[in-house]
């Protein structure tokens, strides 16, 4: 019987460095008188680079199949396939038994924490923990298929979720599986070809405050300058709530207000998009509100415009809950949301100049697509004017026709 020897670590490393095609079912090679198979496990592990920094790489494992004297290459291939079979999916791809939950906790969450804004991270985590993990968390990531993805989407429909909510959840799932596919943990994103076979319900229409409603709200809040100014910043300047919270006196020159930051909970970040960082012309009603608030605060030259009691950004959710809602309720005025003010600006501006590009510019959107789809409403007055004009045009033509036609 031939003497069996094992390859030395140096020999195995030398083979690892060769540029040979890595088969989906494991790379077969021989070293030190033995047959070996090298394969990816599907697990991401930390790797220390020469500059001492670390990166996440795909884990590889190497397994000795037997001595070259005892088996031919064809026999070694059979031994390789037998060894890898318990770890091989129906598509013939080696996968790890690592679950989707393990992969997300060990890899995806850390990736998100390095790259996402706190508010975006919070939204992704909610989608993961509330909807995705309970359904697919225990499944091996390499065994999750397009069929599974489609069934998952249909379950969301049957739970009564709207198309908008399902789109947010699907986006998070897409990000998870796209990352895994990019890193070679899986061969393809199973959500790429998945479709919903059930019909999801449509979301409720978002509310858009009219100019009259905002006027009534400001009158009802008379005496509370902070609340009035908060409403004014979101309506007259079209600021997002986080941008209104982070607006500063040093960025206001009496004519323009420069938006540079956004506040979410205790975090101060850049605004939602790069295009959102710009100066906004301040219209007369907002200038008056800012002037009154500044005087009330002792004419500060710096600091947050909507300053909380601790000097930080004012909590607008608390302001709405503790001050605005009770005050408006007493006047029988309905409060919808901070975003209803921003949408109201877009609707009023578009109706006034008959051009959605103006609203897109005021909201600092890169294109008018988002403005038109999500922010601009069609007031009843606009519809009535259109019908009146339609009637006038037809009547003018009708008068030109011969009698009896």
C-alpha positions in Angstrom: 0.0 0.0 0.0 1.3 3.4 -1.0 2.5 5.7 1.8 -0.1 8.5 2.3 1.2 12.0 3.0 -0.7 15.2 3.7 0.2 18.5 1.9 2.0 21.0 4.0 0.3 24.3 4.8 2.7 26.0 2.3 1.6 23.7 -0.5 -2.1 24.4 0.3 -1.4 28.1 0.3 0.4 27.8 -3.0 -2.6 26.2 -4.6 -4.9 28.8 -3.1 -2.9 31.5 -4.9 -3.1 29.9 -8.3 -5.6 31.5 -10.7 -7.7 28.5 -11.4 -11.4 28.4 -12.1 -13.4 27.8 -8.9 -16.2 25.4 -9.7 -19.6 26.0 -8.1 -19.3 22.5 -6.6 -15.7 23.0 -5.3 -12.3 23.2 -6.8 -10.5 19.8 -7.0 -6.7 19.8 -6.8 -3.9 17.6 -5.7 -1.0 18.4 -3.4 1.5 16.4 -1.3 0.3 13.1 -2.8 -3.4 13.7 -2.0 -6.6 14.9 -3.6 -8.2 18.0 -2.0 -11.4 20.0 -2.6 -11.6 23.7 -1.8 -15.0 25.4 -1.6 -16.7 28.5 -0.3 -18.9 28.0 2.8 -21.1 31.0 2.3 -20.0 32.6 5.6 -18.4 36.0 5.7 -15.3 36.2 8.0 -13.0 39.1 9.0 -9.7 39.2 7.1 -6.7 41.3 8.3 -5.0 43.0 5.4 -1.3 44.0 5.1 -2.1 47.5 6.3 -3.6 46.0 9.5 -7.1 47.0 8.4 -9.9 44.4 8.2 -12.4 43.4 5.6 -15.1 40.9 5.3 -14.3 38.1 2.8 -15.9 34.8 1.8 -14.7 31.9 4.0 -13.0 29.0 2.2 -12.5 25.6 3.5 -10.2 22.8 2.2 -10.9 19.1 2.7 -8.6 16.1 2.0 -10.4 13.4 -0.1 -7.7 10.7 -0.2 -4.3 9.7 -1.6 -3.6 10.2 -5.3 -2.2 6.6 -5.3 -5.6 5.2 -4.2 -7.9 7.1 -6.6 -8.0 8.5 -10.1 -9.2 12.0 -10.8 -12.6 10.7 -11.8 -12.8 8.9 -8.5 -11.7 12.0 -6.7 -14.5 13.9 -8.4 -17.0 11.4 -7.1 -15.5 11.6 -3.6 -15.8 15.4 -3.8 -19.4 15.4 -4.9 -20.3 12.9 -2.1 -18.6 15.0 0.5 -20.3 18.2 -0.7 -23.7 16.8 -1.3 -25.1 17.6 2.2 -24.0 21.2 1.6 -25.2 21.5 -2.0 -28.5 23.1 -3.1 -30.8 21.7 -5.8 -29.1 24.1 -8.2 -25.7 22.4 -7.6 -24.2 25.3 -5.7 -22.4 24.8 -2.5 -24.0 26.8 0.3 -23.6 27.2 3.9 -26.0 26.1 6.6 -25.8 29.7 7.9 -29.3 31.1 8.3 -30.6 34.3 6.9 -30.8 35.7 10.5 -27.2 34.8 11.2 -26.1 36.4 8.0 -28.0 39.6 8.6 -26.9 39.9 12.2 -23.2 39.1 11.5 -22.8 41.0 8.2 -25.7 43.1 6.9 -26.4 45.1 10.1 -22.7 46.0 10.5 -22.6 47.1 6.8 -25.7 49.2 7.3 -24.3 50.8 10.5 -21.2 51.8 8.6 -23.0 53.4 5.7 -26.6 54.5 6.5 -28.0 57.6 8.1 -29.6 56.8 11.6 -33.1 57.4 10.3 -32.6 55.1 7.3 -31.0 52.5 9.5 -33.9 52.6 11.9 -36.4 52.1 9.0 -34.4 49.1 7.6 -34.2 47.5 11.0 -37.9 47.8 11.5 -38.7 46.1 8.2 -36.2 43.4 9.0 -37.3 42.6 12.6 -41.1 43.1 12.1 -41.7 41.5 8.7 -38.7 39.7 7.2 -36.9 37.9 10.1 -40.1 36.2 11.5 -40.8 34.5 8.2 -37.5 33.6 6.7 -34.9 34.1 9.4 -34.4 30.4 10.2 -33.9 29.3 6.6 -30.4 28.7 5.2 -29.6 31.6 3.0 -28.4 29.4 0.2 -31.7 27.5 0.0 -34.1 30.6 -0.2 -35.5 30.6 -3.7 -37.6 32.8 -6.0 -40.6 30.7 -5.1 -40.0 31.4 -1.4 -39.6 35.1 -2.2 -42.9 35.2 -4.1 -44.7 33.3 -1.3 -43.3 35.8 1.2 -44.6 38.8 -0.8 -48.1 37.1 -1.0 -48.1 36.6 2.7 -47.5 40.4 3.2 -50.6 41.0 0.9 -52.7 38.6 2.9 -51.7 40.4 6.1 -53.4 43.5 4.7 -50.3 45.6 4.0 -50.5 48.2 1.3 -48.5 48.4 -1.8 -46.3 51.2 -0.4 -45.5 49.2 2.8 -44.7 46.1 0.8 -42.5 48.0 -1.5 -40.4 49.3 1.5 -40.1 45.7 2.9 -39.2 44.3 -0.5 -36.5 47.0 -0.9 -34.9 45.9 2.3 -35.0 42.2 1.3 -33.5 43.1 -2.1 -30.7 44.9 -0.4 -29.9 42.0 1.8 -29.9 39.4 -1.0 -28.2 41.6 -3.5 -25.3 42.1 -1.1 -25.1 38.3 -0.5 -25.1 37.7 -4.2 -22.4 40.4 -4.8 -20.2 38.8 -2.2 -20.7 35.3 -3.7 -22.6 33.9 -0.7 -25.5 33.0 -3.0 -25.6 32.8 -6.8 -28.5 35.3 -7.4 -31.0 37.4 -5.6 -34.2 35.4 -5.3 -36.3 38.6 -5.1 -35.1 39.8 -8.6 -37.7 37.6 -10.4 -40.3 37.3 -7.7 -43.8 38.7 -8.3 -46.9 39.1 -6.1 -49.7 36.8 -7.3 -52.1 38.4 -4.9 -53.5 42.0 -5.2 -52.4 44.3 -2.5 -54.6 47.2 -1.3 -53.7 50.7 -2.2 -52.5 53.1 0.5 -54.7 56.0 1.6 -54.1 59.3 -0.2 -51.7 61.5 1.5 -53.2 64.8 2.8 -52.2 68.1 1.5 -53.1 71.2 3.5 -54.7 74.2 1.7 -53.5 77.7 2.2 -56.8 78.5 4.0 -56.2 75.6 6.4 -52.7 76.8 7.2 -54.0 80.3 7.7 -56.5 79.0 10.2 -53.9 76.9 12.0 -51.6 79.9 12.4 -54.4 82.0 13.8 -55.3 79.2 16.3 -51.7 79.0 17.4 -51.4 82.8 18.0 -49.3 83.3 21.2 -47.1 80.3 20.6 -44.3 81.6 18.4 -42.4 78.3 18.2 -45.4 76.4 17.1 -46.3 79.0 14.5 -42.8 79.2 13.2 -42.5 75.4 13.0 -45.7 75.3 10.9 -44.4 78.2 8.8 -41.0 76.6 8.1 -42.7 73.4 6.8 -45.4 75.2 4.7 -43.9 78.5 3.5 -40.3 77.1 3.0 -41.3 73.5 2.3 -38.9 72.1 4.8 -38.9 68.5 5.9 -39.5 68.2 9.6 -35.9 67.2 10.3 -34.7 70.2 8.3 -37.0 72.5 10.2 -35.6 71.2 13.5 -32.0 71.7 12.4 -32.4 75.2 10.8 -30.1 77.8 12.5 -30.1 81.5 12.9 -26.6 81.9 11.5 -27.9 80.5 8.2 -30.7 83.1 8.0 -29.8 86.5 6.6 -33.3 88.0 6.6 -33.8 87.1 2.9 -32.7 83.5 2.5 -32.4 80.5 4.8 -29.7 78.0 3.9 -30.5 74.4 4.7 -27.4 72.4 5.6 -28.5 69.8 8.2 -31.3 67.6 9.3 -32.2 66.4 12.8 -33.6 63.0 13.6 -34.1 62.1 17.3 -30.7 63.0 18.8 -28.7 62.7 15.6 -27.7 65.6 13.3 -27.0 64.6 9.7 -26.9 66.0 6.2 -30.3 66.5 4.6 -32.0 63.6 2.8 -30.3 64.3 -0.6 -27.3 66.3 -1.8 -29.7 68.5 -3.8 -31.5 69.5 -0.6 -28.5 71.5 0.6 -29.2 75.0 -0.7 -30.5 78.4 0.2 -34.3 79.0 0.2 -35.9 82.4 -0.4 -38.0 83.3 2.6 -41.4 84.7 1.8 -43.0 87.6 3.8 -45.3 85.6 6.0 -42.4 83.4 7.2 -40.1 86.4 7.6 -42.6 87.9 10.0 -42.9 84.7 12.0 -39.1 84.4 12.2 -38.7 88.1 13.2 -41.3 87.7 16.0 -39.6 84.4 17.3 -36.2 85.9 17.2 -37.3 88.9 19.2 -39.0 86.6 21.7 -35.7 84.6 22.1 -33.6 87.7 22.7 -32.4 88.3 19.2 -29.9 85.4 18.9 -27.4 85.4 16.1 -26.7 81.6 16.2 -28.2 78.4 17.4 -31.3 76.5 16.4 -34.3 78.5 15.3 -36.7 75.9 16.8 -34.7 75.6 20.0 -35.8 73.1 22.7 -35.6 73.8 26.4 -32.1 72.1 26.5 -30.8 74.3 23.7 -30.9 71.4 21.1 -33.4 71.0 18.3 -37.1 71.1 19.3 -38.9 67.8 19.3 -41.7 68.4 16.7 -43.5 65.2 17.4 -43.9 66.3 21.0 -44.8 69.8 20.0 -47.6 68.5 17.8 -48.8 66.1 20.5 -48.6 68.4 23.5 -49.4 71.8 21.9 -50.7 71.8 18.4 -53.3 69.0 18.4 -55.0 70.1 21.7 -55.1 73.8 20.6 -56.5 73.0 17.1 -59.0 70.4 18.6 -60.5 73.1 20.8 -61.1 75.2 17.6 -62.4 72.2 15.7 -59.5 72.3 13.3 -58.0 69.0 12.2 -54.2 68.4 12.3 -52.8 66.0 9.8 -49.0 65.9 9.8 -45.9 68.0 9.3 -45.6 66.5 5.9 -49.1 67.6 4.9 -47.7 71.2 5.1 -44.9 70.4 2.7 -47.3 68.6 0.3 -49.7 71.6 0.6 -46.9 74.0 -0.5 -46.3 71.8 -3.6 -50.0 71.7 -4.5 -50.7 75.4 -4.0 -47.5 76.5 -5.9 -48.3 74.2 -8.9 -51.9 75.4 -9.0 -50.8 79.0 -8.9 -48.2 79.0 -11.7 -49.4 75.9 -13.7 -45.9 74.4 -13.6 -44.8 71.5 -11.4 -41.1 72.5 -11.9 -41.7 75.4 -9.5 -42.9 73.1 -6.8 -40.0 70.7 -7.4 -37.5 73.6 -7.0 -39.2 74.8 -3.8 -39.0 71.3 -2.3 -35.5 70.9 -3.7 -36.2 67.7 -5.6 -33.7 66.7 -8.2 -36.5 66.0 -10.8 -40.2 66.7 -10.9 -41.1 63.0 -10.9 -41.2 62.6 -7.1 -42.9 66.0 -6.8 -45.6 65.1 -9.2 -46.2 61.5 -7.9 -46.1 62.1 -4.1 -46.5 65.8 -3.3 -48.9 67.5 -5.8 -52.6 67.1 -5.3 -55.4 68.4 -7.6 -57.6 70.9 -5.7 -61.3 70.8 -6.4 -61.1 74.5 -7.5 -58.6 73.5 -10.2 -61.0 70.8 -11.5 -63.9 73.3 -11.5 -61.9 75.9 -13.4 -60.8 73.3 -16.0 -64.4 72.2 -16.5 -65.6 75.8 -16.8 -63.0 76.5 -19.4 -63.9 73.3 -21.2 -67.5 74.4 -21.3 -66.6 77.9 -22.5 -64.5 76.5 -25.4 -67.2 74.1 -26.5 -69.9 76.8 -26.2 -67.8 79.1 -28.4 -67.6 76.4 -31.1 -71.2 75.5 -30.8 -72.3 79.1 -31.6 -70.4 78.9 -34.9 -72.3 75.9 -36.1 -75.3 76.2 -38.5 -78.7 75.9 -36.8 -80.0 72.4 -36.5 -76.5 70.8 -36.4 
